[in-house]
Amino acid sequence: KTPSAMEQLKRMLEVGGIKNVEYTFVRKDGSEFDAELITTILSDASGDPVGVVGIISDIAKRREAEEELRIAEQNFRNSLDSSPLGIRIVTAKGELLYANQAILDIYGYSSVEELKSVPTKQHYTPESYAEHRERAKKRKQGKPAPSNYEVSIVRKDGEVRHLAVFRKEVIWDGEIQFQALYQDITERKLTAEKLRRFKAISDRAGYGAGIITPEGDLTYVNESFAGMHGYTIEELIGKHFSILHTKEQMRLVERLRKELVQAGSYAAEEVWHKKKDGTVFPALMTGTAIKDDMGKPLYLSATVIDISERKQAEMALQQSEEFNSSLLTNSPSPIIVLNADASIRYVNPALEKLTGFSSAELIGCTPPYPWWIEETRNELSKRLVQAMHLGTRRYESLYRKKNGEQFWVGKTFKTVKVNGEFKYYLVNWVDLTEQKRLKANMEFYLSEITKAQEEERRRIAREIHDDSIQSLATLALGIDAITKEKEKLPEDVIRRLKGLRTEANSILDGLRRFSHELRPGVIDQVGLVPALEILTEELNKENSVKASLVVVGSERRLIPETELALFRIAQEALRNIKRHSRATQSVIRLKFT
């Protein structure tokens, strides 16, 4: 092509020939092509050169394949750089060859050089460093060492974070090295610790606490729950809750269960329970349903208080006009007796102890009572009037003690008559403060389970995107590179390769769709409305149902949990329309108020 190339060729021929040298040649029509030139000098018997043999091979396709491979490798490096998981490539001796940005963010360093400059020991907590040394020792000795494990690291700023690590062999720059993927599980660890603390508190609570599946199988009970029914915890776990009620009681319990599934909760309700020995006892129950993103119940929780002594006190009070029964005086349940004008006629010691007000301070008081809270006086007054007119009534109220401390009570309000003549109003209290706290803890416990499930969905979606999809994409590029060598491959091989490419594309589309359904990343990035727009566009591409989105009001971002829940509802609704209806059109209406 150039005089310099010709001069180089002449000089190399003079010293005996050229082997495997690449040149750019010029065709007759002026076009150029890259080729590999191999030459050998022919000599006669005397050793004098008589000719030259030259072999020229067109290397354009090889150059294209090398370029494609270079691009594929660069894409692979780019996918590592942008991965949300921390990724490190190390040698068998632990020397750091590569670290992506996520690893730097996890450790809190600004560059790979800064990360490498810190001694390995300083990256770990003492306990985790000892485990690291033990794993390294096993690998050096050729003994099995876990490929999946957890570590506790110390960031540059001193904060301790907990990571899940997945280690495997990879080819890096043509040599066998080791890739380690790091996932930050600190929040998961903290959640697990909170759940452990909740269980420890619940196990020691004075109230019964239980959790059942929507089908009615007991998955958790505390010692109080099991004890009040005469069972051990082990005897109840896995059993259907119907063993705790008679057939007659189950009619009310089933009604409450359906109400719980539909409404999400029910206030304090008096329900009779059956013990292991067949005897029955009255209990005050509250319930809460924990549902998934689609509104489907995951678990039903309940707190139970044995009110046998309270029922006995009520019976004694109805029989004792002077309220001097020892059962009333010794009853652990607070009791109030009201006259027709709502003035206080009697309070027992349990109520004095709970509120901090003495009997002398309370007898003769009319509404508003000393324990009423200023902000809710109007509401409490209305409830009192309703209870006095409607007779038997149950409701919950928030009150304030004499020392200012607030507490919750569940109240049963009854009108007592003798021979049809009004005698007094009987108000029986149950302190629900601890029960409310336990219920809140239980709701937190169940909500954390739901959050953990969503976090696991997010993790699986990331792994599918960063591992499976990237590997399949690399495979597809490799197939493309091979099929370009058509003239060198048999027709049936090319046909099979094209089939493999089609199958790889199909699997890639399926994985992308599955990853998106598991955890639509667009919600985290741009919000609910764009995610719903994509959802409707995907359905329109299938040409089965024409979908559209109507947004009413001023669009704004909501909290992540709410956005995800609304998206899941719309996603499941459209899926059901597509599968089970004959509709040709569907509309999602999103209204911001």
C-alpha positions as CSV (number, residue, x, y, z in Angstrom):
1,K,0.0,0.0,0.0
2,T,2.8,2.4,0.9
3,P,6.5,2.8,-0.1
4,S,7.5,2.3,3.6
5,A,5.7,-1.0,3.6
6,M,7.4,-2.1,0.4
7,E,10.8,-1.2,1.7
8,Q,10.1,-3.2,4.9
9,L,9.0,-6.2,2.7
10,K,12.3,-6.0,0.7
11,R,14.5,-5.9,3.8
12,M,12.7,-8.9,5.4
13,L,12.9,-10.9,2.2
14,E,16.7,-10.3,2.2
15,V,17.0,-12.0,5.6
16,G,15.1,-15.1,4.7
17,G,11.3,-14.4,4.5
18,I,8.3,-13.2,6.5
19,K,5.9,-15.2,8.5
20,N,2.5,-14.1,9.9
21,V,2.7,-10.4,9.2
22,E,-0.4,-8.3,8.6
23,Y,-0.5,-5.7,5.7
24,T,-3.1,-3.6,4.0
25,F,-3.3,-4.5,0.3
26,V,-4.8,-2.5,-2.6
27,R,-7.0,-4.2,-5.2
28,K,-7.1,-3.4,-8.9
29,D,-10.2,-1.3,-8.4
30,G,-8.4,0.7,-5.7
31,S,-10.3,-0.7,-2.7
32,E,-8.2,-1.9,0.2
33,F,-8.3,-5.1,2.3
34,D,-6.4,-6.4,5.4
35,A,-4.6,-9.7,5.0
36,E,-2.0,-11.9,6.6
37,L,1.1,-12.4,4.5
38,I,3.3,-15.5,4.9
39,T,6.4,-15.7,2.6
40,T,9.2,-18.2,2.1
41,I,12.3,-17.8,-0.2
42,L,13.0,-20.7,-2.6
43,S,16.7,-21.5,-3.1
44,D,18.6,-23.8,-5.5
45,A,21.1,-26.5,-4.6
46,S,23.8,-23.9,-4.1
47,G,21.6,-21.9,-1.7
48,D,21.0,-19.1,-4.1
49,P,17.5,-17.6,-4.1
50,V,15.5,-18.5,-7.3
51,G,12.0,-17.4,-6.2
52,V,9.6,-16.4,-3.5
53,V,6.4,-18.3,-2.4
54,G,3.8,-16.0,-0.8
55,I,0.4,-16.9,0.8
56,I,-2.1,-14.1,1.4
57,S,-5.1,-14.7,3.7
58,D,-8.0,-12.2,3.9
59,I,-8.4,-11.4,7.7
60,A,-11.3,-8.9,7.4
61,K,-13.8,-11.4,9.0
62,R,-11.4,-12.2,11.7
63,R,-10.9,-8.5,12.4
64,E,-14.7,-8.1,12.6
65,A,-15.0,-11.1,15.0
66,E,-12.2,-9.6,17.2
67,E,-14.0,-6.2,17.2
68,E,-17.3,-7.9,18.2
69,L,-15.5,-9.8,20.9
70,R,-13.9,-6.5,22.1
71,I,-17.3,-4.8,22.2
72,A,-18.8,-7.8,24.0
73,E,-16.1,-7.7,26.6
74,Q,-16.5,-3.9,26.9
75,N,-20.3,-4.4,27.4
76,F,-19.5,-7.0,30.1
77,R,-17.2,-4.5,31.8
78,N,-19.8,-1.8,31.6
79,S,-22.5,-4.1,33.1
80,L,-20.1,-4.7,36.0
81,D,-19.4,-1.0,36.4
82,S,-23.1,-0.1,36.5
83,S,-24.3,-3.1,38.6
84,P,-26.2,-2.3,41.8
85,L,-24.4,-5.2,43.4
86,G,-20.9,-4.7,44.6
87,I,-18.4,-6.7,42.5
88,R,-14.8,-7.4,43.0
89,I,-12.3,-9.5,41.0
90,V,-9.5,-10.9,43.0
91,T,-6.7,-13.4,42.5
92,A,-6.4,-16.7,44.5
93,K,-4.1,-14.8,46.9
94,G,-6.7,-12.1,47.4
95,E,-5.0,-9.4,45.3
96,L,-7.6,-6.9,44.1
97,L,-7.8,-6.7,40.3
98,Y,-11.1,-4.9,39.8
99,A,-13.8,-3.2,41.9
100,N,-17.0,-1.5,40.6
101,Q,-18.5,1.7,41.8
102,A,-21.1,-0.1,44.0
103,I,-18.2,-1.7,46.0
104,L,-16.6,1.8,46.5
105,D,-20.0,3.1,47.7
106,I,-20.4,0.2,50.1
107,Y,-17.0,0.7,51.7
108,G,-17.2,4.5,51.4
109,Y,-14.0,5.1,49.4
110,S,-13.6,7.3,46.3
111,S,-11.3,5.2,44.2
112,V,-10.0,1.6,43.8
113,E,-6.4,2.8,44.7
114,E,-7.7,4.3,48.0
115,L,-9.5,1.0,48.8
116,K,-6.4,-1.1,48.0
117,S,-4.2,1.2,50.2
118,V,-6.1,0.2,53.4
119,P,-4.9,-3.1,55.0
120,T,-7.4,-6.0,54.6
121,K,-7.8,-6.3,58.4
122,Q,-9.2,-2.8,58.7
123,H,-12.0,-3.6,56.3
124,Y,-13.5,-6.2,58.7
125,T,-14.9,-6.3,62.2
126,P,-12.6,-8.5,64.4
127,E,-15.0,-11.5,64.3
128,S,-15.6,-11.2,60.5
129,Y,-11.8,-10.9,59.9
130,A,-11.2,-14.2,61.8
131,E,-13.8,-15.9,59.6
132,H,-12.1,-14.4,56.5
133,R,-8.7,-15.8,57.6
134,E,-10.3,-19.2,58.2
135,R,-11.8,-19.3,54.7
136,A,-8.5,-18.2,53.1
137,K,-6.7,-21.0,55.1
138,K,-9.1,-23.7,53.8
139,R,-8.7,-22.5,50.2
140,K,-4.9,-22.6,50.5
141,Q,-5.0,-26.1,51.9
142,G,-7.4,-27.2,49.1
143,K,-10.2,-27.8,51.6
144,P,-13.9,-27.0,50.8
145,A,-14.8,-23.4,51.7
146,P,-18.3,-21.8,51.4
147,S,-19.0,-19.9,48.2
148,N,-21.9,-18.1,49.8
149,Y,-21.4,-16.4,53.2
150,E,-22.0,-13.2,55.2
151,V,-19.4,-10.7,56.4
152,S,-19.4,-7.6,58.6
153,I,-17.3,-4.8,57.1
154,V,-16.1,-1.4,58.5
155,R,-16.6,1.5,56.2
156,K,-14.1,4.4,55.8
157,D,-16.3,6.5,58.2
158,G,-16.3,3.7,60.8
159,E,-19.9,2.5,60.2
160,V,-20.4,-1.3,60.3
161,R,-22.4,-2.8,57.4
162,H,-23.5,-6.4,56.9
163,L,-23.0,-8.0,53.4
164,A,-24.0,-11.2,51.7
165,V,-21.2,-12.5,49.5
166,F,-21.4,-14.9,46.5
167,R,-18.0,-16.1,45.3
168,K,-17.2,-18.0,42.0
169,E,-14.4,-18.6,39.5
170,V,-14.3,-16.4,36.3
171,I,-12.0,-15.9,33.4
172,W,-10.5,-12.4,33.7
173,D,-8.0,-11.2,31.0
174,G,-7.6,-14.8,29.9
175,E,-6.8,-16.2,33.4
176,I,-8.8,-17.9,36.1
177,Q,-9.6,-15.4,38.9
178,F,-12.4,-15.1,41.4
179,Q,-15.5,-12.9,41.3
180,A,-17.2,-11.8,44.5
181,L,-20.7,-10.3,44.5
182,Y,-21.7,-8.2,47.5
183,Q,-25.2,-7.4,48.6
184,D,-25.8,-5.0,51.5
185,I,-28.1,-6.8,53.9
186,T,-27.8,-4.4,56.8
187,E,-31.4,-3.4,56.8
188,R,-32.5,-7.0,56.6
189,K,-30.3,-7.8,59.6
190,L,-31.7,-4.9,61.6
191,T,-35.3,-6.0,60.7
192,A,-34.5,-9.6,61.8
193,E,-33.2,-8.2,65.1
194,K,-36.4,-6.1,65.6
195,L,-38.5,-9.2,64.8
196,R,-36.4,-11.2,67.4
197,R,-37.1,-8.5,70.0
198,F,-40.8,-8.4,69.2
199,K,-41.0,-12.2,69.6
200,A,-39.2,-12.0,72.9
201,I,-41.6,-9.3,74.1
202,S,-44.6,-11.1,72.8
203,D,-43.6,-14.4,74.3
204,R,-43.6,-12.8,77.8
205,A,-46.7,-10.7,77.3
206,G,-49.6,-11.1,79.8
207,Y,-52.1,-11.2,76.9
208,G,-52.6,-14.0,74.5
209,A,-51.3,-13.4,71.0
210,G,-51.7,-15.6,67.9
211,I,-51.2,-15.5,64.1
212,I,-53.1,-17.7,61.6
213,T,-53.0,-18.1,57.9
214,P,-56.0,-17.1,55.8
215,E,-57.0,-20.8,55.9
216,G,-57.0,-20.8,59.7
217,D,-53.8,-22.7,60.6
218,L,-52.0,-21.4,63.6
219,T,-48.4,-20.2,62.7
220,Y,-47.6,-18.4,66.0
221,V,-48.9,-18.3,69.5
222,N,-47.2,-16.9,72.7
223,E,-47.1,-18.7,76.0
224,S,-50.0,-16.8,77.4
225,F,-52.2,-17.8,74.5
226,A,-51.3,-21.4,74.8
227,G,-51.6,-21.4,78.6
228,M,-55.0,-19.9,78.8
229,H,-56.3,-22.7,76.5
230,G,-54.5,-25.4,78.4
231,Y,-52.1,-26.3,75.6
232,T,-48.3,-26.0,75.0
233,I,-47.1,-23.9,72.1
234,E,-45.9,-27.0,70.3
235,E,-49.4,-28.6,70.5
236,L,-51.0,-25.6,68.8
237,I,-48.6,-24.7,66.0
238,G,-49.9,-26.0,62.7
239,K,-53.4,-26.8,64.1
240,H,-56.6,-25.2,62.8
241,F,-57.9,-22.5,65.1
242,S,-61.3,-24.3,65.3
243,I,-59.9,-26.6,68.1
244,L,-60.2,-23.5,70.3
245,H,-64.0,-23.1,69.9
246,T,-67.1,-25.2,70.1
247,K,-69.3,-25.6,67.0
248,E,-71.7,-23.1,68.4
249,Q,-68.9,-20.6,69.0
250,M,-67.5,-21.1,65.5
251,R,-70.5,-19.3,63.9
252,L,-69.5,-16.0,65.6
253,V,-65.8,-16.7,65.1
254,E,-66.3,-17.3,61.3
255,R,-68.3,-14.0,61.1
256,L,-65.4,-12.2,62.7
257,R,-62.8,-13.8,60.5
258,K,-64.7,-12.8,57.3
259,E,-65.1,-9.2,58.8
260,L,-61.3,-9.2,59.4
261,V,-60.5,-10.3,55.8
262,Q,-62.8,-7.7,54.3
263,A,-62.4,-4.7,56.7
264,G,-58.8,-5.4,57.8
265,S,-59.5,-5.3,61.6
266,Y,-62.2,-5.5,64.2
267,A,-62.4,-3.8,67.6
268,A,-62.6,-5.5,71.0
269,E,-65.2,-8.3,70.7
270,E,-66.4,-10.7,73.4
271,V,-65.8,-14.3,72.2
272,W,-66.1,-17.6,74.1
273,H,-63.1,-20.0,73.8
274,K,-62.7,-23.7,74.5
275,K,-59.8,-25.1,76.6
276,K,-58.0,-28.4,75.9
277,D,-60.1,-30.1,78.7
278,G,-63.4,-29.0,77.0
279,T,-64.3,-26.2,79.5
280,V,-65.1,-22.8,78.0
281,F,-64.2,-19.2,79.1
282,P,-65.1,-15.7,77.9
283,A,-62.4,-13.6,76.2
284,L,-62.0,-10.2,74.7
285,M,-60.5,-10.3,71.2
286,T,-59.1,-7.8,68.7
287,G,-58.0,-8.7,65.2
288,T,-55.8,-7.3,62.4
289,A,-55.3,-8.5,58.8
290,I,-52.0,-8.1,57.1
291,K,-52.4,-8.0,53.3
292,D,-50.0,-8.1,50.4
293,D,-49.7,-5.5,47.6
294,M,-52.7,-7.0,45.8
295,G,-54.9,-6.7,48.9
296,K,-54.8,-10.5,49.5
297,P,-54.6,-11.4,53.2
298,L,-51.2,-12.9,54.2
299,Y,-51.9,-13.4,57.9
300,L,-54.6,-12.8,60.5
301,S,-53.5,-11.8,64.0
302,A,-55.4,-11.6,67.2
303,T,-54.9,-10.7,70.8
304,V,-56.9,-12.4,73.5
305,I,-57.7,-11.4,77.1
306,D,-59.4,-13.9,79.5
307,I,-62.3,-11.9,81.1
308,S,-63.7,-14.7,83.2
309,E,-63.3,-12.7,86.5
310,R,-64.9,-9.7,84.9
311,K,-67.9,-11.7,83.9
312,Q,-68.2,-13.0,87.5
313,A,-68.0,-9.4,88.8
314,E,-70.8,-8.3,86.4
315,M,-73.1,-11.1,87.7
316,A,-72.3,-10.2,91.3
317,L,-73.0,-6.6,90.7
318,Q,-76.4,-7.4,89.2
319,Q,-77.2,-9.3,92.4
320,S,-75.8,-6.8,94.9
321,E,-77.7,-3.5,95.2
322,E,-75.2,-2.1,97.6
323,F,-72.1,-3.0,95.5
324,N,-70.4,-4.6,98.5
325,S,-69.7,-8.0,96.9
326,S,-66.2,-9.2,97.6
327,L,-66.0,-10.2,93.9
328,L,-66.4,-6.5,93.0
329,T,-63.9,-5.3,95.5
330,N,-61.3,-7.9,94.5
331,S,-62.1,-7.8,90.7
332,P,-59.0,-7.0,88.6
333,S,-61.3,-5.3,86.1
334,P,-62.2,-1.6,86.6
335,I,-65.9,-1.1,87.2
336,I,-68.1,2.0,87.3
337,V,-71.8,2.3,88.2
338,L,-73.6,5.3,86.8
339,N,-77.0,6.8,87.9
340,A,-79.6,7.8,85.4
341,D,-78.1,11.3,85.1
342,A,-74.6,9.8,84.3
343,S,-73.3,10.8,87.7
344,I,-70.8,8.3,89.2
345,R,-72.4,6.1,91.9
346,Y,-69.6,3.6,92.5
347,V,-66.1,2.7,91.4
348,N,-64.1,-0.3,92.5
349,P,-60.5,-0.3,93.6
350,A,-59.2,-1.6,90.2
351,L,-60.5,1.6,88.6
352,E,-58.9,3.8,91.3
353,K,-55.6,2.0,90.7
354,L,-55.8,2.4,86.9
355,T,-56.8,6.0,86.8
356,G,-55.0,7.3,89.9
357,F,-58.2,9.0,91.1
358,S,-59.7,8.0,94.5
359,S,-63.3,6.9,95.1
360,A,-63.8,10.1,97.1
361,E,-62.7,12.2,94.1
362,L,-65.0,10.4,91.7
363,I,-68.3,9.6,93.5
364,G,-70.9,12.2,92.3
365,C,-68.9,13.4,89.3
366,T,-70.8,14.1,86.1
367,P,-69.4,14.3,82.6
368,P,-66.9,15.4,81.6
369,Y,-65.2,12.8,83.8
370,P,-61.7,13.6,85.2
371,W,-60.0,10.9,82.9
372,W,-61.5,12.4,79.7
373,I,-59.0,14.0,77.3
374,E,-59.8,17.6,76.4
375,E,-59.4,17.1,72.6
376,T,-61.9,14.2,72.5
377,R,-64.5,15.4,75.0
378,N,-67.2,16.1,72.4
379,E,-66.8,12.6,70.9
380,L,-66.8,10.9,74.3
381,S,-69.9,12.8,75.3
382,K,-71.7,11.6,72.2
383,R,-70.7,8.0,72.8
384,L,-71.9,8.1,76.4
385,V,-75.3,9.4,75.3
386,Q,-75.6,6.7,72.6
387,A,-74.6,4.0,75.0
388,M,-77.2,5.2,77.6
389,H,-80.0,5.1,74.9
390,L,-79.0,1.9,73.1
391,G,-78.3,-0.2,76.2
392,T,-75.6,-2.9,75.9
393,R,-72.7,-1.4,73.8
394,R,-69.0,-2.0,73.4
395,Y,-66.4,0.5,72.3
396,E,-62.8,1.7,72.9
397,S,-61.6,5.0,74.3
398,L,-58.3,6.8,75.0
399,Y,-58.2,8.3,78.5
400,R,-55.7,10.2,80.7
401,K,-54.6,9.2,84.2
402,K,-54.3,11.6,87.1
403,N,-50.5,11.8,86.5
404,G,-51.1,12.7,82.8
405,E,-50.2,9.3,81.3
406,Q,-52.6,8.1,78.5
407,F,-54.1,4.7,78.4
408,W,-56.6,2.7,76.3
409,V,-59.7,0.9,77.6
410,G,-62.3,-1.3,76.1
411,K,-65.7,-0.7,77.7
412,T,-68.9,-2.7,78.0
413,F,-71.9,-0.5,78.8
414,K,-75.0,-2.2,80.1
415,T,-78.4,-1.0,81.4
416,V,-79.4,-2.9,84.5
417,K,-83.1,-3.3,85.2
418,V,-85.0,-5.2,87.9
419,N,-88.6,-6.3,87.1
420,G,-88.5,-3.9,84.2
421,E,-87.5,-0.9,86.4
422,F,-84.2,1.0,85.7
423,K,-81.6,0.5,88.4
424,Y,-78.2,1.8,87.1
425,Y,-75.7,1.7,84.2
426,L,-72.9,-0.8,84.6
427,V,-69.7,0.1,82.8
428,N,-66.9,-2.5,82.8
429,W,-63.4,-1.5,81.6
430,V,-60.6,-3.6,80.3
431,D,-57.1,-2.0,80.1
432,L,-56.1,-2.3,76.4
433,T,-52.9,-0.3,76.6
434,E,-50.6,-3.3,76.6
435,Q,-52.8,-5.1,74.1
436,K,-52.7,-2.1,71.8
437,R,-48.9,-2.0,72.1
438,L,-48.7,-5.7,71.4
439,K,-51.1,-5.3,68.4
440,A,-48.9,-2.5,67.0
441,N,-45.8,-4.7,67.4
442,M,-47.6,-7.6,65.7
443,E,-48.6,-5.4,62.8
444,F,-45.0,-4.3,62.6
445,Y,-43.8,-7.9,62.7
446,L,-46.2,-8.9,59.9
447,S,-45.5,-5.7,57.8
448,E,-41.7,-6.4,58.1
449,I,-42.4,-9.9,56.7
450,T,-44.1,-8.3,53.7
451,K,-41.2,-5.8,53.3
452,A,-38.8,-8.7,53.4
453,Q,-40.7,-10.4,50.7
454,E,-40.6,-7.3,48.5
455,E,-36.9,-6.9,49.2
456,E,-36.4,-10.5,48.1
457,R,-38.3,-9.8,44.9
458,R,-36.1,-6.8,44.3
459,R,-32.9,-8.9,45.0
460,I,-34.1,-11.7,42.6
461,A,-35.0,-9.2,39.9
462,R,-31.5,-7.6,40.2
463,E,-29.8,-11.0,40.0
464,I,-31.8,-11.9,37.0
465,H,-30.9,-8.6,35.3
466,D,-27.2,-8.6,36.3
467,D,-26.4,-12.3,36.0
468,S,-28.8,-14.3,33.8
469,I,-29.8,-11.6,31.3
470,Q,-26.2,-10.4,30.9
471,S,-25.0,-14.0,30.4
472,L,-27.7,-14.7,27.8
473,A,-26.9,-11.4,26.0
474,T,-23.2,-12.4,25.8
475,L,-24.2,-15.9,24.5
476,A,-26.4,-14.2,21.8
477,L,-23.5,-12.0,20.7
478,G,-21.3,-15.1,20.5
479,I,-23.9,-16.9,18.3
480,D,-24.1,-13.9,16.1
481,A,-20.4,-13.8,15.6
482,I,-20.3,-17.4,14.6
483,T,-23.2,-17.3,12.2
484,K,-21.4,-14.5,10.3
485,E,-18.9,-17.1,9.1
486,K,-21.6,-18.6,6.8
487,E,-19.3,-19.7,4.0
488,K,-17.2,-21.8,6.5
489,L,-20.1,-23.6,8.2
490,P,-22.5,-26.3,7.0
491,E,-26.1,-25.2,6.3
492,D,-27.6,-27.4,9.0
493,V,-25.2,-25.9,11.6
494,I,-26.2,-22.3,10.6
495,R,-29.9,-23.3,10.8
496,R,-29.4,-24.7,14.3
497,L,-27.4,-21.6,15.4
498,K,-30.2,-19.3,14.1
499,G,-32.7,-21.4,16.1
500,L,-30.6,-21.1,19.2
501,R,-30.4,-17.3,18.6
502,T,-34.2,-17.1,18.4
503,E,-34.5,-19.2,21.5
504,A,-32.0,-17.0,23.4
505,N,-34.0,-13.9,22.4
506,S,-37.2,-15.5,23.6
507,I,-35.6,-16.4,26.9
508,L,-34.2,-12.9,27.2
509,D,-37.6,-11.3,26.7
510,G,-39.2,-13.7,29.2
511,L,-36.5,-12.9,31.8
512,R,-36.8,-9.2,31.3
513,R,-40.6,-9.4,31.6
514,F,-40.3,-11.6,34.7
515,S,-37.7,-9.3,36.3
516,H,-40.0,-6.3,35.6
517,E,-43.0,-8.0,37.1
518,L,-41.0,-9.0,40.2
519,R,-39.9,-5.5,40.8
520,P,-40.6,-2.8,38.2
521,G,-37.5,-0.6,38.6
522,V,-39.2,2.3,36.8
523,I,-41.3,2.9,40.0
524,D,-38.2,3.6,42.0
525,Q,-36.7,5.8,39.3
526,V,-39.5,7.9,38.0
527,G,-42.7,7.1,40.0
528,L,-46.1,5.5,39.7
529,V,-47.6,7.3,36.7
530,P,-44.8,6.4,34.2
531,A,-44.9,2.9,35.5
532,L,-48.6,2.6,34.8
533,E,-48.1,4.1,31.3
534,I,-45.5,1.4,30.6
535,L,-47.9,-1.2,31.9
536,T,-50.7,-0.1,29.5
537,E,-48.3,0.2,26.6
538,E,-47.1,-3.4,27.1
539,L,-50.7,-4.6,27.1
540,N,-51.5,-2.6,23.9
541,K,-48.6,-4.3,22.2
542,E,-50.3,-7.7,22.7
543,N,-53.3,-6.5,20.7
544,S,-55.7,-8.3,23.0
545,V,-57.1,-5.5,25.1
546,K,-56.8,-1.8,24.4
547,A,-55.6,-0.2,27.6
548,S,-55.4,3.5,28.6
549,L,-54.5,5.6,31.6
550,V,-56.4,8.6,32.8
551,V,-54.8,10.8,35.5
552,V,-57.0,13.2,37.4
553,G,-55.7,15.9,39.7
554,S,-52.2,17.3,40.3
555,E,-49.7,14.4,39.8
556,R,-47.2,13.9,42.6
557,R,-44.9,11.3,44.1
558,L,-46.3,9.2,46.9
559,I,-44.4,7.2,49.5
560,P,-42.7,4.1,47.9
561,E,-44.9,1.6,49.7
562,T,-48.1,3.3,48.5
563,E,-46.8,3.6,44.9
564,L,-45.9,-0.1,44.8
565,A,-49.2,-1.2,46.3
566,L,-51.2,0.8,43.7
567,F,-49.0,-0.5,40.9
568,R,-49.5,-4.1,42.0
569,I,-53.3,-3.6,42.1
570,A,-53.4,-2.2,38.6
571,Q,-51.0,-4.9,37.4
572,E,-53.1,-7.8,38.8
573,A,-56.4,-6.1,37.5
574,L,-55.0,-5.9,33.9
575,R,-53.7,-9.5,34.1
576,N,-57.2,-10.7,35.2
577,I,-58.9,-8.7,32.4
578,K,-56.5,-10.2,29.8
579,R,-56.9,-13.8,31.1
580,H,-60.5,-14.0,32.1
581,S,-62.7,-11.3,30.4
582,R,-63.7,-10.7,26.9
583,A,-63.2,-7.0,27.2
584,T,-61.7,-5.1,24.3
585,Q,-61.0,-2.0,26.3
586,S,-59.8,-1.2,29.8
587,V,-59.1,2.1,31.6
588,I,-57.0,2.8,34.6
589,R,-58.2,5.9,36.4
590,L,-55.7,7.5,38.9
591,K,-57.1,10.3,40.9
592,F,-54.9,12.6,43.1
593,T,-56.8,14.5,45.8
